[in-house]
Amino acid sequence: MSTPEGSRRQGSFQHVTYASHSGVARIVLARPETRNALGIGPQSSRAEIEHCLDLAKADESVRCVLISAEGPSFCAGGDLSGLPQQPTPMDEKWFTDELDRFHHHVRTFPKPLIAAVQGHCVGAGLSFALQCDVVLAGEDARFGLPEGRFGHPGAVEVAMAAGPAVAKFLIFSGELLDAEAAVRFGMALTVIRNGRLEQRSEELAMRIARMPADALQLNKAAINAAAEVGGREAGRRAGRALDLITKVMSHQALAPDGRTFDHILQTEGVRGMRAAQRQQFTHSWWEPTDDC
């Protein structure tokens, strides 16, 4: 499937929007009411993102893909609605395998991928963004792994991008890092002033789209191959095996008052989970001035 240069192609989806024009395909996370939380399985937002990437891959006129989001947040993590409340170990394995498959699909997409991030980019949203080739951070962007506060895994992709110290800090503390820190630690390329993220990300995508198409794909493949041979894929596989154990054990994770987080969520919902978080701490330890 191919379309002439400069043409426009659109798709209709439930969780995302897709359009391509002048060599750039645009995938927009379009669930601002859930802060663009990522679902899993058939007909989910992750499945639609994969479908859009397949469209862009097959369209010879597309040379770069720009991923952005509606609303104040890029992605607030994973949407666990529809998953079993009392999952078996095999359910957890399916979940972990699906995440790996999705990340691999995004990471091995052959054309350049840009993520334009505003607001919260946390948990599963951060892992998703880190599969892209370039992450542009709006001035208000915040990055973190709050799932660590509930005994969940999720730090492997951060370790691959930013190193073990940063990954450990984020998963141990549940803290959020600002855009400047994300750039310093290798999770984003640069910070873009508020109000200019859309314009500047479009400018970069259009600039990349004017480059020789074959060279773009081959250079991306060469850089990715060098990173994988350097140990990224081996580290990812080793870490994921332990993530599965952590995910199974997370159902026994205790809040400071001795109740499991699962029980709190089932009986008190999100409000109860926030109260449990306040029992852990109510203010951030991280201060930007420490990162000088």
N, C-alpha and C positions, 0 to 999 in steps of 0.2 A: 504494500500500500504506500503510495506517495502522493504528495500534493505539490503544486507549483510553488516556487519561492514567493513569499509575500501573501500567500493565500491564508485563509482562516479556517480552522477546523474546531468544532466544539462537541462536547459530550454532555449528556445529562445524567447526573448521579444523585444519590440521596445524601451523601456525606461530604462530597467534594465537588468542585467545579473544574472543568478542563477546557482549555482553548489554546490554539496555537496560531501564531502570526509572525511573519517575518523572521522565521528561523527559531523562534523561542516558543516552547510549550509552557503553559502556566497551569500548575496544579494548585488549587486554593482549598485549604481545609475550611469547611463551611458549616461547622457546628458550634457557633459562638456561644450558644446557650449552655453547652457542656464544656466550654473553654477548649473545644476541639479535642476532647479526649478520644483516644484511638481505640476502636473496637477490634475484635478479633473474630476470625471465622468467615464463612460465606456471607455476602451482602454487608460486611462491616466496612468501616472507613479504611482499614488496612487493605482489604480486598480491592476496594475501589482505587486506592493509590497504585496498587500493582497493575490494575487494568489500565490506568492512565499512563503508567510508565511503558506498558506494552504498546499502547497506541503511539507514544512518542518514539519508541524504538523502531517501530515499523514505518514511521513517516520519514522519508528521506529528506524532507525539507526542514525537519527539526534538528537543530544542532546543539541546543542547550535547553535545559529544563529548569524553571524557576518555581520553587515551592514556597508558598506563603500561606497566610491564614487570616480569616475574618475575625473581627472582634479584638478585645484588648490583649488576648493571650495567644501565643503560637500553639502551644499544646500543654495542657495541665496534667498529662500522664495517660494512663490506660483506663479505658471504660470497661469495668468488670461486670456490667449488667448483662444478664443472660447466662453467665457462668454458674455452675453448680455451687450452692452455698456450702456444701460439705464435700469438696472434691476428693476423689481417691488419688493415690500416687500416680496412677495411669492418666488421670485427668490432668494432673500437674505436668506430667511428661509431655502430653499433647500440647499443653499451653506453651511450655518452654520450646518445644520443637517448632511450633507455629511462629513464635517470635524469631527464632533463628532463621527460619525459612524466609520470613518477611524481610529481615535485615539483610540477608544474603541477596534477595531479589533487588533491593534498593542499592546495596553496595556494589553489586556487579553490573548495574545498569551501565551500558557502554558509553553513553554521552555525558557531558558535564552536567552536574546537578548543583544548583545553588539553593540554599535555604535562607530565607529572609525572616528573621526571628524578632518578634516583639513580645513584650510582657513575659509571662511565665513560659519557660521551656524546661519542663521538669520530668523526672521519671522516664516513662516510656517515650515521652516527647523528646527528651534529650537524647536518648539512645537512637531514636529515629533521625534526628537532625545530624548526629555524628556519622551517619552512614553517607551523608552528602559530601561532595568535594569541597565546597566552600560554604561556610556559615557566616552570614552577615548579621551582626547584632544591633538592634535598635538601642538607643540610649537607655530605654526603660527595661531592657531584657534582663531576666533573672534566670539563672541556671542552677539546678540542684537535683538531689535524689531524696526527697522527703520520705520515700517508702522505707528507708532505713529505720525510721522512727517506729515502724510497725513490725519490724523483724523480717522484712522482705529483702530479696536480693535486687541487683540492678546496676552494679558498678562496673561490670566487665568492659562495656563499651567506653566508659569514661577512662578506665585504666589504659585502654588501647590508644586513646587520643591525647590524654593529658598526663599520663603517668600514674604510678601507684599511690603516691602521696596525696595527690588531689582526689583521686577516686576514694581513698580511705577516709579522708576528711569529710567528703560529701555524704558517703553512706553511713559513716559512724555518727555524724552529727545531725544530718537532715537539714543542714544550713543551705542557704541560697547565696550564690555568688553574683555580683553585678557584672555588667557587660565588659567593663574594663578588665576585671579579673579573668573573665572567660577568655578574652583575647590573650592576656599574659600567659595563661596556662595552656593555650593551644586548642581551645574548644571553639573559637571563632576567629575570623580573619581580622576584622576591624569593627569599631563602633561607629554607628551612623547617627547623627543628631535626630532628635524627635521631629517627626513630620517629613523626613527625607528618605526614610527607609524604602518605601515603594519606588520612588524615583531612582534612587541610586542602585537598587538591586536590578531594576529594569535596564539601566544603563550598562551595568556589567554583563547581564545576560545578552543584551543586543551586541555588545562588543565581542563577546566570545562567539556568538553565532556567526560573525563575519570571518572567523578564522577558517582555514582549510579543514573540512569535515573529517577526512581520514586521519589527519595529524592529531586532531582533538582526541579521537578515540584511541589511537595508538599511544599517544603520550599519556593519557589517563591509564591505559592498561599497563604501560611500563612502570609508572610510579606505583600503582597498586601492587604490581608483582614484586617490586623491590620491598615494599612494606610487608607484604605477606611472607616473603622469604626471610625477612628480618625477624619473624617470630609472631606477628600479629595473629595469624590464623591459629597457630598452635596455642597461643595464650588464650584466645577466645574459646577454643574447644575445651581446654582444661578448666577454665573458669566457669563455663556453662555447666559442667558436670556438678560442680559444687553448688552453683546457683539452684539447681533442681532440688538438692537436699535442703538448702535454706528455704526454698519455697514451700516444700512439704512441712518443714518444721515451723514455718511462720504462723501456722494455725494455733500453736502453743505459745506464741509470743505474748508476754504479759505487760500490761500498763503498770504504772507505779502503784496503783491501788490494788494490784493482784489479780484483776480480771484479765481475760484474754481480749486482745483487740477484736478478734472475730465476734466474741460475745457482745462487746460494746457496739460494734457496727450493726449486728443483727437486732439488738434491743433498743438502741438509741439513735442509730443512723449516723449521718455525717456530723450532726451537732455533738453527739457523744464522743466521736473520734476527736473533734477539735478540743473538747474539754480534756480528754486524755492527753493530748499534745501539750496543753497548758500545764498539766501536772509535771511534764518532763522539763519544760522551760518556756518562758514567755517572751524572751527577747533574744536577739541574735548575738552570738559571740563575735562573728566576723565583723570587722570594721575596715572599710576601704583604706583608711590611713595606715593600717598594718601592712598593706600590700604596696609599699613604696620601694 
